[in-house]
Amino acid sequence: MVLPPVQVVAVGQELLRRIRQDGAPDDYVEWVVETLVRRFPRSTRSKIMEMLGLVELKQTRFYQEVYQEGTQAGEAKGRQEGEMQGRHTEGMTLIVRLLQRKVGSLTPAQVKHIQSLSLEQLESLGEALLDFTVQGDLDDWLESFSTG
């Protein structure tokens, strides 16, 4: 015996009501959906879920609120990290320029070492370079800072 589509959907809805009432696993809900997907091959899965009164997780208010909060937190963290990276890059560029004016051209190894310093270390180097007179002063500072 083949039921008309309206009755098939009604039976599916009744099955889902009983599944929820009995606290059965979600696998049973999935089985009902899959059965109807096969029964109505011209309908989309989301259309069948809609007919059954099921809402996809992404369409729930809870999901959308959590997603929005996560997106906002991710954007804020990304901005903060970008600002820190920008400060580091600007600080490193300024320190290199000041050092070149103070002690002359820097070697590629010195520049590479300076680029590896944290923002806090760059600030410390910025203060120390005021007392530098020769490149040896920079080398000594870099050596003492890296070892200690």
Secondary structure, DSSP 8 states (H G I E B T S, - for coil): ----HHHHHHHHHHHHHHHHHHT--HHHHHHHHHHHHHH-TTS-HHHHHHHTT---GGGSHHHHHHHHHHHHHHHHHHHHHHHHHHHHHHHHHHHHHHHHHHH----HHHHHHHHTS-HHHHHHHHHHGGG--SHHHHHHHHHHHHH-
